[in-house]
Amino acid sequence: MKITGVELDAVHVNHRGDWIFVHVLTDEGLRGLGELRAGRNYGDGVAAVRELADGIKGRDPRQIEQLVAAFKSPNQNRICALSAIEQALWDILGKSLGAPVYTLLGGRCREEIRLYANINRATTNRTPQGFAKNAAAAVEQGFDAVKLAPFDGLPRAVDSAREAQQGITCMRAVRDAIGPDIDLLVDCHSHFTVKGALEVADAMRNLNLFWFEQPTPESDMAGCVAVKEQCGLRIAGGEGRALRQGFTEVFEQRSMHVVMPDVKIVGGIGELKKVGDMAAGWGIPTAPHGPSGPVSIAAGVHAMLTLPEFLILEYGWGEVPWRHELISPPEAIRHGRIRVNNRPGLGVELNSKVVDAHRIRLD
């Protein structure tokens, strides 16, 4: 079997950007599906996919480790392109063997995957009332874990809880709206100094947070370690790190309690699984990042079904009403859990009618 080409599909989602899907084609008629890191500014990522497509033509798509080793790169756009294509290679391998990807990764150790509803991207009313309304709606749909990023409007290097008071008020409003029994997660997107992070953690201590995500920039490893050791909350992060090598310092420095590799960034499904296994060796659970489209969720589900130390998976809640129908079979979530089907490969295909209804051109 040989790779004959790569095709791209893109759909417009909302003010936060688009979803882009990659198809790897073969001379035996099998097609693999993956998802590219997108959002709003993704021209360089698309160019990287097209460049990589030229390099992999004529190669056997089932030799995944060989292809990843040959084409991995320190360039972020190239590794994201590789991550998307790598997902599609696993899809092809599974289809060629008549087996789900999770079987190829060692078999599943659970029947379903717990999701948390990331309401941040769907919340345009960035007030306490706006966040609370969407959080309550997600809980009404069955999710028992909710995340928001209420500090996004702040500048960098916020040094006190006083400067972050509006975001803290949003967190309190959400806790009041969802009650005491729903897990509440906060993403800080690296807005704080060490002092600011510690003050904000203290101000939110009575909210019973599930985790405190990326309070300080991960480029400051000493600062990350200081916050982890002093704040008294569970620290999560690592979403932007690529390949196993990108997580080495996290484990060696023990800078977080939970790692969040993203299948679209880390190098694909195989690398996501390996990072999870590495983390387990250090006693650290894995909770993949990825408030994106349904294909990347499917990829993350397959990998995490096989990882005993999996914690929870991110789900981009409420962005578009047609999300579930974008893939076939439709994305099925009940009580905040998703079950994988037993179809070969990733087990999902794009629904061409829905794609056509929301398609955008890629230059």
BELBEL-V168000 format. One record per backbone hydrogen bond with DSSP energy under -1.0 kcal/mol. NH is the residue of the N-H (numbers start at 1). CO is the residue of the C=O. E is the energy in kcal/mol with one decimal. If there is no record, write none. Layout:
# BELBEL-V168000
<<NH:CO:E> <NH:CO:E>>
This chain:
# BELBEL-V168000
<<3:59:-2.3> <4:25:-2.1> <7:23:-2.6> <9:21:-2.4> <11:19:-2.4> <12:358:-2.5> <13:17:-1.7> <14:17:-1.8> <17:14:-2.1> <18:39:-2.5> <19:11:-2.2> <21:9:-3.3> <22:34:-2.6> <23:7:-3.1> <24:32:-2.1> <25:5:-3.0> <27:2:-2.0> <29:26:-1.3> <32:24:-2.6> <34:22:-2.3> <36:20:-2.5> <39:18:-1.7> <46:42:-2.4> <47:43:-2.3> <48:44:-2.0> <49:45:-1.9> <50:46:-2.2> <51:47:-2.2> <52:48:-2.5> <53:49:-2.4> <54:50:-1.3> <55:51:-1.2> <56:52:-1.7> <58:3:-3.1> <59:56:-2.0> <63:60:-1.5> <64:62:-1.6> <67:63:-2.1> <68:64:-2.7> <69:65:-2.4> <70:66:-1.9> <71:67:-1.8> <72:68:-1.5> <79:75:-2.2> <80:76:-2.2> <81:77:-2.2> <82:78:-2.5> <83:79:-2.2> <84:80:-2.0> <85:81:-2.3> <86:82:-3.0> <87:83:-1.7> <88:84:-1.4> <89:85:-1.9> <90:86:-2.0> <91:87:-1.8> <92:88:-2.2> <93:89:-2.8> <94:90:-2.7> <95:91:-2.2> <96:92:-2.8> <97:93:-1.4> <99:94:-2.6> <101:345:-2.1> <104:100:-1.3> <105:101:-1.4> <106:103:-1.3> <107:102:-2.6> <109:305:-3.4> <113:338:-2.4> <115:336:-2.6> <116:313:-2.2> <117:145:-2.8> <118:315:-3.1> <119:147:-2.2> <126:124:-1.2> <131:127:-2.5> <132:128:-2.3> <133:129:-2.3> <134:130:-1.7> <135:131:-2.5> <136:132:-2.4> <137:133:-1.8> <138:134:-2.3> <139:135:-2.1> <140:136:-2.3> <141:137:-1.4> <142:139:-1.6> <143:138:-1.9> <146:183:-2.5> <147:117:-2.7> <148:185:-1.4> <152:149:-1.1> <154:151:-2.0> <158:191:-3.0> <165:162:-1.3> <168:164:-2.1> <169:165:-2.5> <170:166:-1.8> <171:167:-2.1> <172:168:-2.2> <173:169:-2.2> <174:170:-2.2> <175:171:-2.4> <176:172:-2.3> <177:173:-1.8> <178:174:-2.3> <179:175:-1.7> <183:144:-2.4> <185:146:-3.0> <186:211:-1.6> <187:148:-2.4> <188:213:-2.9> <190:214:-3.2> <191:188:-1.3> <192:215:-2.2> <193:158:-2.4> <197:193:-2.8> <198:194:-2.3> <199:195:-2.1> <200:196:-2.5> <201:197:-2.6> <202:198:-1.9> <203:199:-2.1> <204:200:-1.5> <207:204:-2.1> <208:205:-1.1> <210:184:-3.3> <212:234:-3.1> <213:186:-2.9> <214:236:-2.5> <220:217:-1.4> <221:219:-1.1> <224:220:-2.1> <225:221:-2.4> <226:222:-2.2> <227:223:-2.3> <228:224:-2.5> <229:225:-2.4> <230:226:-1.5> <231:227:-2.8> <236:212:-1.3> <237:258:-1.4> <241:238:-1.5> <243:266:-2.6> <246:242:-1.1> <247:244:-1.9> <248:245:-1.0> <251:247:-2.0> <252:248:-2.6> <253:249:-2.5> <255:250:-1.5> <257:235:-2.0> <258:235:-1.8> <259:285:-2.0> <260:237:-2.3> <265:262:-2.0> <266:262:-3.4> <272:268:-2.1> <273:269:-2.4> <274:270:-2.0> <275:271:-2.6> <276:272:-2.2> <277:273:-2.2> <278:274:-2.7> <279:275:-2.9> <280:276:-2.1> <281:277:-1.5> <282:279:-1.4> <283:280:-1.6> <284:279:-2.6> <286:309:-1.3> <287:259:-2.8> <292:290:-2.3> <297:293:-1.3> <298:294:-2.0> <299:295:-2.3> <300:296:-2.4> <301:297:-2.6> <302:298:-2.1> <303:299:-1.9> <304:300:-2.5> <305:301:-2.1> <307:304:-1.0> <310:307:-1.7> <311:286:-2.8> <313:114:-2.2> <314:288:-1.7> <315:116:-1.8> <317:118:-1.4> <317:315:-1.1> <323:320:-1.1> <326:323:-1.6> <328:349:-3.1> <331:324:-1.8> <334:337:-2.4> <337:334:-1.5> <338:113:-2.0> <345:99:-2.6> <347:344:-1.3> <349:328:-2.0> <351:326:-3.0> <355:351:-2.5> <356:352:-2.7> <357:353:-1.6> <360:10:-2.1>>
